[in-house]
Structures are given as structure tokens and as C-alpha cells.
Amino acid sequence: MEAGVVEIPGYLAATWAIDPAHSYVGFVVRHLMIAKVRGHFTGVEGTITTAAEPLGSSVTAAIDLASVSTGNAQRDAHLRSADFLEVEKFPTMSYRSTAIRLDGHGHVMDGELTLKDVTRPVSLKLEVNGFGPDPFAAEPFRGGRAGFTATGEINRMDFGVSYNGPIPGGGMALGEKVDIVLEIEAARTGA
């Protein structure tokens, strides 16, 4: 094996549809300077193309911002409002990869995230979890599930998500950094 090449056991070049029922699109943000609040989006769709040469692979995804869930209905409604995501005006967040590259012993996916009509470059650390059979799929797609993990961070201010409030004693109610955690399972749709 060449130096710097990452082996991906069972790798399969194909086109895949993100399975929202078996995927997690999550985020973590600092709250009141002392804790972290976690949330996720249940509405996700997209296409992953694993190329014959893995570094030629690509991803496109769209997230339904109204599907945000933090486990608190009042907070979720506030996140959907004009203070944060403005889902009535901007219902979708999207991501489009621009390159996949080696980074040490792993991969990084470079891409463009669009939120509230603002597009910024966002790189995600990418982990290929594996490829396996789909026992529920019709032939010829029995070899048809793939799993990926991606993590990264954005500054919400870069996307115009700037609502905040001071807290007594100093500091702000919300951190600007948002950690992104993606656990994606996808089903094969074609060769």
C-alpha cells in the first residue's frame, strides 16, 4: 500500500441515498457559559457518490430546519423563529462537498454549507464506518448499505445566526461555536 493511503475495507463505488430514519444530524452549543445543549434535525436527505477512487467521491445534502429538536418544545420553537433559523424564510440548510482529501491517517471532506442564504466553506473530519448488505433491499442492491461519521464546527455568527443575550456577572447566554456531529447511514441506489 502507498504511503498516506487509507485502506477502506469493503469499499464499494456506488450512489447512495441518505436514510433519514437511520441517520443523525446533530449539533452542540455552549449555554450560559457552563453547559452544553444538544440538538438534532430529523429531516435530512441527500446523495453520496463513492467514486472508484475514494478521493473523487462527493456528497450533497439538504436539512429541513423546521425538523430541529432539542427535547424542549419551547426552545425548539425559539430556534425556528427569526431570532435563530428563520425557518419560514429559510426552510432548508444545504451542504455540498467540494473535495475529499487525506489528512494524516484519515479523511477530511471540504465543502460549502449554506444557511440563511449565506454560503461558507466548512470542512468535516470524515470517517468511513463501512459497507454491508441490506437484507431488506430488492436485488441487485443486497450489498447496499454504507455508514459514515463526520464532525466539525462552525461559527454561527458567520451565517447570521447572531441572537444572544448577556448573563449577569459577564458573558453571553450562547456560545458562537457550534459543534457538528453527523452519523449517516445510506442505502445504495445504483452502481
Backbone hydrogen bonds, N-H to C=O, Kabsch-Sander energy under -0.5 kcal/mol:
donor,donor_aa,acceptor,acceptor_aa,energy
5,V,2,E,-1.7
7,E,5,V,-0.6
11,Y,8,I,-1.8
14,A,12,L,-0.5
14,A,50,T,-0.9
15,T,190,G,-1.8
16,W,48,I,-2.9
17,A,187,A,-3.0
18,I,46,G,-2.3
19,D,185,E,-3.0
22,H,19,D,-1.3
23,S,20,P,-0.9
24,Y,183,E,-3.0
25,V,41,F,-0.7
26,G,24,Y,-0.6
26,G,181,V,-3.2
27,F,39,G,-2.6
28,V,179,D,-1.8
29,V,37,V,-2.3
30,R,177,K,-0.6
31,H,35,A,-3.1
32,L,173,A,-3.7
34,I,31,H,-1.5
35,A,31,H,-1.9
37,V,29,V,-3.0
39,G,27,F,-2.2
40,H,69,S,-2.3
41,F,25,V,-2.4
42,T,67,S,-1.2
44,V,42,T,-1.0
45,E,62,A,-2.1
47,T,60,T,-2.1
48,I,16,W,-2.5
49,T,58,S,-2.9
50,T,14,A,-2.5
50,T,48,I,-0.6
51,A,49,T,-0.8
56,G,53,E,-3.0
57,S,54,P,-1.7
58,S,49,T,-2.2
60,T,47,T,-2.2
61,A,95,Y,-2.5
62,A,45,E,-3.0
63,I,93,M,-3.4
64,D,43,G,-2.9
65,L,63,I,-0.9
65,L,91,P,-2.3
66,A,91,P,-0.5
67,S,64,D,-1.8
68,V,65,L,-1.4
69,S,40,H,-2.6
76,D,72,N,-2.7
77,A,73,A,-2.3
78,H,74,Q,-1.9
79,L,75,R,-2.5
80,R,76,D,-1.7
81,S,77,A,-0.8
81,S,78,H,-0.7
84,F,81,S,-1.4
85,L,79,L,-2.5
86,E,81,S,-2.6
87,V,80,R,-1.9
89,K,86,E,-1.0
90,F,86,E,-3.2
93,M,63,I,-2.2
94,S,114,T,-2.1
95,Y,61,A,-2.4
96,R,112,E,-1.8
97,S,59,V,-2.8
98,T,110,D,-3.1
99,A,110,D,-1.6
100,I,55,L,-0.8
101,R,108,V,-2.8
103,D,106,G,-2.6
106,G,103,D,-1.6
107,H,126,L,-1.1
108,V,101,R,-2.7
109,M,124,L,-3.1
110,D,99,A,-2.7
110,D,108,V,-0.6
111,G,122,V,-0.9
112,E,96,R,-2.5
113,L,120,R,-2.7
114,T,94,S,-2.9
115,L,113,L,-0.5
115,L,118,V,-2.4
118,V,115,L,-1.5
120,R,113,L,-2.3
122,V,111,G,-2.6
124,L,109,M,-2.7
125,K,151,T,-3.0
126,L,107,H,-2.6
127,E,149,T,-3.1
129,N,127,E,-0.8
129,N,147,G,-2.2
130,G,147,G,-1.2
132,G,145,R,-2.7
134,D,142,R,-2.4
137,A,134,D,-1.6
141,F,138,A,-2.0
144,G,141,F,-1.1
145,R,132,G,-2.3
146,A,186,A,-2.1
147,G,130,G,-2.4
148,F,184,I,-2.7
149,T,127,E,-2.6
150,A,182,L,-2.1
151,T,125,K,-1.9
152,G,180,I,-1.7
154,I,178,V,-2.2
156,R,154,I,-0.6
156,R,176,E,-2.6
158,D,155,N,-1.5
159,F,156,R,-1.4
160,G,157,M,-1.6
161,V,156,R,-2.1
162,S,160,G,-1.1
163,Y,83,D,-0.8
167,I,171,G,-2.0
170,G,167,I,-2.0
173,A,165,G,-2.9
175,G,30,R,-2.4
178,V,154,I,-3.0
179,D,28,V,-2.5
180,I,152,G,-3.1
181,V,26,G,-2.2
182,L,150,A,-2.8
183,E,24,Y,-2.7
184,I,148,F,-3.1
184,I,182,L,-0.5
186,A,146,A,-2.6
187,A,17,A,-2.7
188,R,144,G,-2.3
189,T,15,T,-3.2
190,G,15,T,-1.2
